[in-house]
Every structure is written in structure tokens, then in C-alpha cells.
């Protein structure tokens, strides 16, 4: 089931949607390795552990809610992507998924590049020691200040997104006495099979310059004429949480068609294609993501075939996995506060976090898994909805899940696959304090992003 909203709308959310699964899992204590990070397991007492540390001990030391990030798993996924694409391609970690100075240092040490999309992300990257030439700057409306910081720092690529931005980057680069490398982001008209809000290559949306109508070709013409720009290639991103590479095949075909047009009209073969990121991860046991080597093989074959058919030299390929690296490496740990049974419908299990630490369920109808973390249970399964503590009926963490019927206040629940777009999209709704991110490895845990405090909230309120 890809969407669990009731067809009649949210007013009828207490009615199970048509086709709702009715069979609980055979073992509520089992942890699907497909969904959880590499070092997560249950110990002899039934407590979930990560990096050799018990969830109960982690909750006692760091409090809840909190994100616990498996550093060993994160680094292994970086290496898997780097090794899959090899030296003939560039892998840019998409910082918007989750970024901190520790993350920057890890991806630098694992020989990945970094994609940022704001001045704050760029500042974090530079402050943590990421070489500027290995950074790419994205964004559909970069300010003069953001572009200036990027050009002054010497970022390796700026992905330009409009005619105004082409002129803006060129002007700033010339003023600073530099020639800035750029890619032009194009929209290729691909309808990715994902949620409307994270599909980014159809024509009616804010990103990029459309291939249709000649917008992209005109952008190329302008960029090639400007002394402040060095046009490296074309960028395309079709969306997020995508499992099928057929959309990339269509995108590559259309991008290569533009490259052929550029060669024929301007006598130039651009040396790079960036096909973006957006590869999906397993949030539930029903999700079936592809391994990095499968993706790398498929994308190389697609680009090579299309370029040979067009009589072009195969350009250098770039990809931008973010969610696919960090998403599976973390889980969020909550404490149960109340359990409310609605006879004949479901049981509402309220936890001490919610949409302020994970907006994706409310925003995208995202589905998650959940497990009792502080103990094992032999109780019968109950159909539950895990909800947060905010004053909002849409404050849902896990819409439909089976939990042990003896789930009670004080129990700990763990929601896996929350490494991407949870802390990075977290908010202070209802003046909630954003949770910490705790890195765990080899029996050691350390805070890499601290929990906000009440003093932090008041410090911003100038009265």
C-alpha cells in the first residue's frame, strides 16, 4: 500500500482505508534488516541495541525524543556508493537530507563530494573543512550573498536554475575576477512515480529550465557567451524516493538529446551530466530499494547507450544520493505517554515527539515502521496509530502499525529510517525543542547535534 489516507479525506481517518492490511506480522519482536541500520539488533533481554548500546541506556543518558545515528552504517553506505561508481563518476552527498559538521567530516574522509543548497549549508561545509572544489551549490533562488560566498570560496560547481541566475552568477564571478564552473538545471518532462511534492522534473514546478519550448537551449546559448562562466554540463533531477530507474532512462535520453543539439549548434561537447539523486530507501518491509552497484550499472549503461546513439563522447556522470546514504542509518527513539483504545477501530499511542521532529507523515503521507524498543513482548498484536503530542490532528508519526497489546506508558518506541529529512526539516511547532542527533559506534555514543534548550527559544525572542 503506497498511500494510507482514507479516500474520503482526513475527516474519515478513523475508518480503515480500503485494502488496508489486516494480517499482523508473525513476530512483533523481529527487526527487518531491510529497514533498520546494520548494527541494530535485540539483546538477550529483548532491548533494541545499536552500535552495541541498549536503547534503554541511550534514552536514560540522552533523553527522548532523540535521533540515534549508526556511524558504522553511514560510512559503509558512503563507501558502497563511492565504490559502485568508481573513479569515472562523482558522487555528491546531498546535504539537505541531513547535514552537520560531523557528517561533513565523514563524507570527506570517505571521499565523497557534497551538494549544498543554502548559505547555511555551505557555511557548515566550509567550517568543517570540506574542500570548496568538491562542493556543488544548488537552489532555485540563490541570493547575491549566497552566490558571492560560493564564488569567493571557489566551489566546484554552481547549478544555475534560471536566466536571471545565469546573469547573476556571471556578473559576480567577473566582479571577483573569477570564472565560475556551472551546470544548467533542466526539467525533462518526466513524471516520476512518487509523491507530487517531491516530483521535480515535470514542467509545472519551480525548478529548472524546460527542454520544451527551447528554454534550456536558450540558457545554454547565454551561458556559453558569458566570460564569467565555464559551462560544464547539464543537471537533471526527476524526484525523490524513487525505486524504478526507467525515469532516469527517459531523463538521460532527453538530456543527451540536448547535448547533441549543443554540439550541432555551438560546436561544443559538454563534459558532464548530473542525473541528481532521489533513489528510495526502505521505510517498511514492503519497500524494495536497489543496491548502489545496481543503480550505478544501470545509469552507466543508460548514458553510454544514449551517447553512442547520438555520436557523442560519453560525459562524466554525477549523482547525488542523500536519503539513500543517511536515511537508513538512524532511528528516532520516543517514550510512550498515553495509550487510548478506540474499540473496533484502533489504539492511539501517543509519544513525546511528533510532527516537530518528523513532518514527513503529515506532509507526504509517508509510511514508517515502528517497534517496541525497551523490551520484548509476547502479547497479542493490536492495530495502532503512533501520534505525537502537538495540538494538530495531523500530528501522526506512524499511521498504521501493529504493536504489542501490552504497550504502556513509559515504554520506548523506535521508528527506523529517520536519518533523512527528519532532523533537517524539524521545527519548533508549539515551541517544541528539536531533538539531538547522537552518533553511535563501537559501544560509544556522542552528541553531534545537541538538543535545543528553553534558553535557545528565549534567546531568539527579543521581546
Wavefront OBJ file of the C-alpha trace (Angstrom):
o trace
v 0.000 0.000 0.000
v 1.630 3.244 -1.130
v -0.843 5.706 0.357
v -2.860 5.171 3.526
v -5.093 8.258 3.566
v -8.787 7.450 3.527
v -10.231 8.080 0.040
v -12.957 10.289 1.523
v -10.360 12.545 3.124
v -8.891 13.219 6.584
v -12.305 13.649 8.249
v -12.724 9.901 7.884
v -9.272 8.956 9.119
v -10.841 6.808 11.829
v -12.145 4.458 9.136
v -9.620 1.987 7.786
v -8.825 2.677 4.127
v -9.912 0.177 1.525
v -7.279 -2.508 1.059
v -5.757 -1.875 4.487
v -3.631 -4.819 5.529
v -5.267 -6.894 8.257
v -2.655 -9.544 8.975
v -0.144 -8.594 11.681
v 3.482 -9.728 11.317
v 4.287 -13.224 12.517
v 6.696 -11.903 15.161
v 6.332 -8.401 16.585
v 9.805 -8.657 18.120
v 11.539 -9.310 14.785
v 13.566 -6.477 13.248
v 13.654 -6.442 9.456
v 17.286 -5.863 8.446
v 15.904 -4.340 5.259
v 14.586 -1.375 7.277
v 16.972 -0.989 10.231
v 20.623 0.061 10.158
v 23.388 -2.517 10.099
v 24.258 -2.700 13.809
v 20.691 -2.691 15.175
v 19.591 -5.876 16.936
v 17.806 -7.083 20.065
v 19.845 -8.273 23.016
v 19.077 -11.239 25.254
v 16.636 -9.112 27.258
v 14.722 -8.069 24.142
v 16.027 -4.488 24.212
v 16.922 -2.889 20.889
v 20.609 -2.065 20.634
v 22.609 -0.012 18.133
v 26.384 0.057 17.945
v 26.408 -2.261 20.947
v 24.424 0.119 23.181
v 20.967 -0.514 24.645
v 18.105 1.792 23.696
v 17.170 1.994 27.371
v 20.649 3.234 28.309
v 20.663 5.693 25.428
v 17.279 7.087 26.496
v 18.472 7.467 30.056
v 21.625 9.320 29.005
v 20.316 11.478 26.154
v 16.566 11.653 26.760
v 13.735 11.291 24.290
v 12.827 12.029 21.608
v 16.263 11.673 20.063
v 17.774 10.546 16.776
v 20.416 7.806 17.052
v 22.693 7.578 14.028
v 24.694 4.437 13.255
v 28.072 5.830 12.173
v 29.373 2.456 11.004
v 26.366 2.068 8.714
v 26.658 5.639 7.407
v 30.294 5.190 6.466
v 29.599 1.791 4.870
v 26.905 3.323 2.672
v 29.258 6.131 1.630
v 31.829 3.540 0.569
v 29.207 1.461 -1.249
v 28.174 4.446 -3.385
v 31.756 5.552 -3.978
v 32.879 2.049 -4.971
v 29.817 1.434 -7.162
v 30.522 4.470 -9.361
v 34.309 4.306 -9.158
v 36.687 6.947 -10.455
v 34.708 7.533 -13.659
v 31.901 9.370 -11.852
v 31.358 11.804 -8.987
v 29.139 11.044 -6.004
v 27.807 14.150 -4.231
v 26.177 13.590 -0.846
v 23.000 15.701 -0.819
v 23.366 17.690 2.382
v 19.701 18.701 2.535
v 18.862 15.173 3.720
v 20.828 15.819 6.909
v 23.912 17.937 7.440
v 26.172 18.648 10.372
v 29.885 19.256 10.749
v 30.404 15.629 11.772
v 28.587 14.447 8.641
v 30.756 16.728 6.500
v 33.912 15.264 8.026
v 32.678 11.692 7.480
v 31.860 12.189 3.810
v 35.188 13.978 3.295
v 37.029 11.067 4.896
v 35.063 8.610 2.734
v 35.984 10.530 -0.464
v 32.521 11.779 -1.379
v 31.692 15.241 -2.656
v 28.990 17.444 -1.160
v 25.872 19.102 -2.564
v 24.540 22.107 -0.617
v 21.533 24.312 -1.335
v 21.826 27.308 1.001
v 24.344 29.663 2.516
v 23.914 27.900 5.874
v 24.731 24.502 4.393
v 27.705 25.987 2.560
v 28.949 27.623 5.768
v 28.670 24.307 7.618
v 30.588 22.513 4.881
v 33.409 25.036 4.751
v 33.645 25.321 8.531
v 34.030 21.536 8.808
v 36.886 21.526 6.331
v 35.266 20.314 3.116
v 37.422 21.437 0.174
v 35.420 24.032 -1.755
v 36.230 22.476 -5.115
v 34.327 19.347 -4.016
v 31.140 21.306 -3.237
v 28.207 21.985 -5.567
v 25.659 24.721 -4.797
v 22.002 24.180 -5.723
v 18.857 26.274 -5.284
v 16.156 27.867 -7.411
v 16.579 31.384 -5.972
v 20.134 31.897 -4.758
v 20.721 35.313 -3.283
v 23.547 37.602 -4.319
v 25.131 36.964 -0.920
v 24.930 33.161 -1.347
v 26.443 33.269 -4.822
v 29.174 35.638 -3.693
v 30.122 33.369 -0.785
v 30.221 30.360 -3.115
v 32.314 32.053 -5.806
v 34.712 33.580 -3.265
v 35.162 30.175 -1.630
v 35.825 28.543 -5.002
v 33.040 25.940 -5.069
v 33.474 23.391 -7.816
v 30.027 23.849 -9.357
v 27.026 26.110 -9.150
v 23.845 24.625 -10.598
v 22.065 27.558 -12.233
v 18.281 27.474 -12.326
v 17.027 30.471 -14.334
v 18.018 33.096 -16.897
v 18.377 35.660 -14.104
v 20.709 33.382 -12.184
v 22.912 32.783 -15.229
v 23.465 36.526 -15.495
v 23.798 36.943 -11.723
v 26.492 34.286 -11.318
v 28.398 35.563 -14.335
v 28.322 39.155 -13.054
v 29.521 38.191 -9.574
v 32.275 35.946 -10.941
v 33.549 38.682 -13.270
v 33.452 41.243 -10.465
v 35.569 38.891 -8.333
v 37.956 38.201 -11.212
v 36.951 34.532 -11.451
v 35.438 32.122 -13.963
v 32.792 30.025 -12.228
v 32.028 26.453 -13.261
v 28.300 25.892 -13.686
v 25.746 23.280 -14.667
v 22.350 24.224 -16.078
v 19.414 22.515 -14.412
v 16.786 21.398 -16.892
v 13.331 19.916 -16.465
v 12.965 16.982 -18.799
v 9.218 16.350 -18.556
v 9.480 13.051 -16.665
v 6.605 12.166 -14.321
v 8.427 10.335 -11.532
v 6.380 7.752 -9.639
v 6.467 9.483 -6.284
v 4.517 11.997 -4.199
v 3.504 15.193 -6.028
v 5.538 17.393 -3.690
v 8.811 15.518 -4.329
v 8.452 15.011 -8.090
v 10.720 17.645 -9.628
v 11.107 17.025 -13.388
v 7.610 17.696 -14.706
v 7.274 21.087 -16.358
v 4.786 22.742 -13.980
v 7.065 23.314 -10.983
v 9.652 25.761 -9.739
v 12.926 24.019 -10.573
v 14.998 24.249 -13.719
v 14.581 25.349 -17.311
v 12.257 23.361 -19.532
v 13.529 21.414 -22.512
v 10.209 22.015 -24.214
v 9.864 25.399 -25.881
v 13.612 25.932 -26.122
v 14.184 27.383 -22.635
v 17.071 25.059 -21.829
v 18.714 25.601 -25.223
v 18.482 29.371 -24.761
v 20.043 29.058 -21.290
v 22.955 27.158 -22.804
v 23.399 29.822 -25.506
v 23.534 32.578 -22.891
v 25.916 30.712 -20.590
v 28.368 29.965 -23.400
v 28.573 33.674 -24.289
v 29.442 34.902 -20.771
v 33.114 35.266 -19.826
v 32.389 34.727 -16.126
v 31.025 31.217 -16.662
v 32.535 27.880 -17.613
v 29.636 25.651 -18.646
v 30.460 22.083 -17.581
v 27.222 20.316 -18.385
v 23.570 19.645 -17.750
v 21.817 18.778 -14.493
v 18.550 16.857 -14.168
v 16.701 15.654 -11.072
v 13.418 13.797 -11.511
v 12.255 13.486 -7.897
v 12.752 11.665 -4.611
v 12.030 8.257 -3.078
v 12.176 6.567 -6.489
v 12.739 2.825 -6.910
v 12.460 2.439 -10.682
v 15.303 3.622 -12.946
v 13.046 3.879 -16.008
v 12.513 7.569 -15.241
v 16.272 8.101 -15.318
v 16.391 6.382 -18.711
v 13.895 8.859 -20.163
v 15.718 11.758 -18.492
v 19.097 10.632 -19.848
v 17.662 10.257 -23.344
v 16.352 13.823 -23.320
v 19.470 15.310 -21.699
v 21.702 13.599 -24.262
v 19.427 14.980 -26.967
v 20.176 18.462 -25.622
v 23.912 17.696 -25.578
v 23.706 16.677 -29.239
v 21.850 19.904 -30.069
v 24.557 21.906 -28.251
v 27.284 20.175 -30.251
v 25.488 20.733 -33.547
v 24.673 24.398 -32.883
v 27.731 25.555 -30.926
v 30.445 23.018 -31.777
v 30.885 22.170 -28.097
v 30.615 18.789 -26.349
v 29.868 19.424 -22.684
v 31.856 17.083 -20.429
v 29.350 16.360 -17.627
v 25.851 15.035 -16.931
v 24.416 15.137 -13.416
v 21.342 12.909 -13.054
v 20.619 14.043 -9.494
v 19.568 11.726 -6.704
v 16.222 10.661 -5.348
v 16.794 6.918 -5.048
v 14.442 5.447 -2.474
v 15.044 3.565 0.761
v 13.068 1.011 2.735
v 10.773 2.674 5.245
v 8.717 -0.522 5.575
v 9.225 -4.170 4.686
v 7.188 -3.614 1.517
v 9.756 -1.172 0.065
v 12.381 -2.684 -2.223
v 15.238 -0.282 -2.984
v 18.059 -1.198 -5.341
v 21.664 -1.548 -4.248
v 24.187 1.154 -5.241
v 26.048 -1.150 -7.650
v 22.776 -1.957 -9.450
v 21.961 1.726 -9.767
v 25.490 2.589 -10.938
v 25.479 -0.173 -13.539
v 22.053 0.827 -14.847
v 22.853 4.553 -15.066
v 26.205 3.988 -16.778
v 24.587 1.678 -19.327
v 21.781 4.148 -19.996
v 24.101 7.144 -20.512
v 26.616 5.161 -22.586
v 23.912 3.770 -24.869
v 22.293 7.160 -25.394
v 25.601 8.923 -26.100
v 26.760 6.301 -28.577
v 23.440 6.551 -30.397
v 23.901 10.330 -30.566
v 27.531 10.103 -31.669
v 28.773 11.837 -28.518
v 31.705 11.162 -26.243
v 30.346 9.717 -23.018
v 30.444 12.564 -20.455
v 31.462 12.246 -16.831
v 28.475 11.221 -14.712
v 27.469 12.713 -11.368
v 24.836 11.519 -8.900
v 23.541 12.995 -5.639
v 22.376 10.369 -3.126
v 21.362 11.864 0.209
v 18.424 9.916 1.598
v 19.915 6.688 0.203
v 23.014 7.204 2.359
v 21.788 8.725 5.613
v 18.117 7.690 5.665
v 18.522 4.074 6.799
v 21.296 4.858 9.283
v 19.198 6.429 12.052
v 16.142 5.735 14.158
v 14.137 8.029 16.404
v 13.548 6.913 19.964
v 10.359 8.026 21.739
v 8.743 7.400 25.117
v 5.078 6.443 25.244
v 2.941 8.872 27.230
v -0.652 7.701 26.792
v -2.455 4.737 25.229
v -6.038 5.325 24.122
v -8.158 2.487 22.739
v -10.972 3.188 20.270
v -12.965 -0.084 20.344
v -13.477 -1.569 16.915
v -11.075 0.879 15.262
v -7.543 1.113 16.599
v -5.464 2.198 19.577
v -3.800 5.605 19.641
v -0.321 5.507 21.153
v 0.958 8.991 21.964
v 4.691 9.652 22.193
v 6.757 12.592 23.404
v 7.648 13.880 19.927
v 5.689 14.107 16.706
v 5.458 16.312 13.663
v 8.071 18.714 15.036
v 10.716 16.001 14.686
v 9.193 14.140 11.704
v 6.935 16.165 9.414
v 7.074 13.649 6.564
v 3.987 11.650 7.555
v 1.854 14.791 7.646
v 3.457 16.370 4.596
v 3.841 13.416 2.227
v 1.616 10.660 3.671
v 4.933 8.921 4.346
v 4.829 5.442 5.843
v 7.132 4.254 8.611
v 7.739 1.156 10.684
v 7.838 1.109 14.483
v 8.970 -1.338 17.144
v 8.791 -1.652 20.917
v 12.390 -0.861 21.858
v 12.688 -1.215 25.638
v 11.657 -4.863 25.908
v 10.336 -7.845 24.017
v 6.665 -8.780 24.304
v 4.604 -11.920 23.836
v 1.310 -10.013 23.890
v -1.146 -10.186 21.010
v -0.743 -7.567 18.274
v -3.002 -4.531 18.228
v -3.617 -2.143 15.358
v -2.159 1.175 16.458
v -1.589 4.694 15.263
v 1.507 6.302 16.752
v 0.833 10.008 17.209
v 2.662 12.986 18.632
v 1.901 15.464 21.390
v 1.201 18.532 19.249
v -2.107 20.378 19.002
v -2.772 19.134 15.480
v -4.953 16.232 14.335
v -2.471 15.524 11.551
v 0.319 15.020 14.077
v 0.950 11.402 13.110
v 4.274 9.570 13.293
v 3.191 6.110 12.053
v -0.270 5.994 10.533
v -0.916 2.232 10.694
v 1.193 -0.194 12.677
v 0.921 -3.320 14.786
v 2.276 -3.046 18.330
v 2.013 -5.448 21.272
v -1.304 -5.086 23.075
v 0.536 -4.539 26.363
v 2.260 -1.358 25.104
v 2.038 1.051 28.019
v 3.138 4.489 29.226
v 6.883 4.509 29.849
v 7.689 2.062 27.058
v 10.181 3.141 24.413
v 9.291 3.010 20.726
v 11.837 3.173 17.904
v 10.969 4.400 14.405
v 13.643 3.389 11.863
v 14.797 5.095 8.654
v 14.598 8.609 10.083
v 18.093 9.749 9.127
v 16.895 11.808 6.155
v 14.566 14.809 6.193
v 13.583 14.435 9.851
v 16.105 16.497 11.831
v 16.751 18.640 8.757
v 13.017 19.520 8.492
v 12.393 19.645 12.251
v 10.594 22.665 13.683
v 9.693 24.401 16.918
v 5.962 23.961 16.401
v 4.197 24.502 19.743
v 7.626 25.711 20.916
v 8.895 22.136 20.942
v 12.625 21.671 21.424
v 14.307 19.990 18.472
v 15.871 16.658 19.454
v 19.567 15.855 19.490
v 21.382 13.697 16.968
v 23.580 11.135 18.684
v 26.202 9.186 16.738
v 26.757 5.637 17.954
v 29.709 3.411 17.059
v 31.523 0.502 18.697
v 29.895 0.908 22.095
v 30.377 4.685 22.235
v 27.745 7.392 21.806
v 28.382 11.092 21.325
v 26.160 14.054 20.536
v 26.834 15.593 17.117
v 23.864 17.995 17.215
v 22.739 18.903 20.719
v 19.163 19.093 21.939
v 17.699 22.564 21.902
v 17.010 24.151 25.263
v 14.393 26.551 26.541
v 17.154 29.148 26.698
v 17.653 28.704 22.944
v 13.996 29.517 22.357
v 14.042 32.604 24.539
v 17.334 33.827 23.113
v 15.682 34.306 19.710
v 12.663 36.062 21.196
v 13.857 39.646 21.592
v 10.684 40.709 23.385
l 1 2 3 4 5 6 7 8 9 10 11 12 13 14 15 16 17 18 19 20 21 22 23 24 25 26 27 28 29 30 31 32 33 34 35 36 37 38 39 40 41 42 43 44 45 46 47 48 49 50 51 52 53 54 55 56 57 58 59 60 61 62 63 64 65 66 67 68 69 70 71 72 73 74 75 76 77 78 79 80 81 82 83 84 85 86 87 88 89 90 91 92 93 94 95 96 97 98 99 100 101 102 103 104 105 106 107 108 109 110 111 112 113 114 115 116 117 118 119 120 121 122 123 124 125 126 127 128 129 130 131 132 133 134 135 136 137 138 139 140 141 142 143 144 145 146 147 148 149 150 151 152 153 154 155 156 157 158 159 160 161 162 163 164 165 166 167 168 169 170 171 172 173 174 175 176 177 178 179 180 181 182 183 184 185 186 187 188 189 190 191 192 193 194 195 196 197 198 199 200 201 202 203 204 205 206 207 208 209 210 211 212 213 214 215 216 217 218 219 220 221 222 223 224 225 226 227 228 229 230 231 232 233 234 235 236 237 238 239 240 241 242 243 244 245 246 247 248 249 250 251 252 253 254 255 256 257 258 259 260 261 262 263 264 265 266 267 268 269 270 271 272 273 274 275 276 277 278 279 280 281 282 283 284 285 286 287 288 289 290 291 292 293 294 295 296 297 298 299 300 301 302 303 304 305 306 307 308 309 310 311 312 313 314 315 316 317 318 319 320 321 322 323 324 325 326 327 328 329 330 331 332 333 334 335 336 337 338 339 340 341 342 343 344 345 346 347 348 349 350 351 352 353 354 355 356 357 358 359 360 361 362 363 364 365 366 367 368 369 370 371 372 373 374 375 376 377 378 379 380 381 382 383 384 385 386 387 388 389 390 391 392 393 394 395 396 397 398 399 400 401 402 403 404 405 406 407 408 409 410 411 412 413 414 415 416 417 418 419 420 421 422 423 424 425 426 427 428 429 430 431 432 433 434 435 436 437 438 439 440 441 442 443 444 445 446 447 448 449 450 451 452 453 454 455 456 457 458 459 460 461 462 463
